[in-house]
Amino acid sequence: MKKYECVFIFDESKLETSAEASIATISEYIVSLGGTIVESEDMGRKTFSYPIKKKNSGLYWDLVFELDASKVAELKSNYRLDESILRMEVFNFERPEKPVTLSSRR
């Protein structure tokens, strides 16, 4: 299984309960596909630099998970039509495990 990072932008006015509840539902769906949740972080409300679907701000959420590569397309298609999600981007998770140090020049 590969590790992925997904950033969700939620429309505050169309959330039925809260972003936490929506992420819990999404996390359950990922687990039902055979994946595991590694990290989940609420990034807060942010203002957009340009409007998205006539909205000027949204709630950001970062989700890191492990999932089989063939199931990622299924995850994307399942939440593409969800009206409470303004944007959803899935990336390969490529953060370094250890901080990179620069060697001194001689």
Residue pairs with C-beta under 8 A, 6 or more apart in sequence:
1 34
1 35
1 36
1 66
1 67
1 68
2 66
2 67
2 68
2 69
2 92
2 93
3 38
3 64
3 65
3 66
3 92
3 93
4 64
4 65
4 66
4 67
4 72
4 90
4 91
4 92
4 93
5 62
5 63
5 64
5 90
5 91
5 92
5 93
6 62
6 63
6 64
6 65
6 88
6 89
6 90
6 91
7 43
7 60
7 61
7 62
7 63
7 87
7 88
7 89
7 91
8 19
8 22
8 23
8 26
8 60
8 61
8 63
8 85
8 87
8 88
9 52
9 58
9 59
9 60
9 85
9 86
9 87
9 88
10 19
10 22
10 58
10 59
10 60
10 61
10 84
10 85
10 86
11 53
11 55
11 58
11 83
11 84
11 85
11 86
12 45
12 57
12 58
12 59
13 55
14 83
14 84
15 22
15 59
15 84
16 84
19 42
19 59
19 61
20 42
22 84
22 85
23 40
23 61
23 63
26 63
26 79
27 37
27 40
27 63
27 65
29 75
29 78
30 36
30 37
30 65
30 67
30 75
31 37
33 67
33 68
33 71
33 74
33 75
34 67
34 68
34 71
35 65
35 66
35 67
35 68
35 71
36 65
36 66
36 67
37 63
37 64
37 65
38 64
38 65
38 66
39 62
39 63
39 64
40 61
40 62
40 63
40 64
41 61
41 62
41 63
42 59
42 60
42 61
43 60
43 61
43 62
44 59
44 60
45 57
45 58
45 59
45 60
46 57
46 58
46 60
47 56
47 57
48 55
48 56
48 57
48 58
52 58
52 86
52 87
53 86
55 86
58 86
58 87
64 93
67 75
72 90
75 90
76 88
76 90
79 85
79 88
80 88
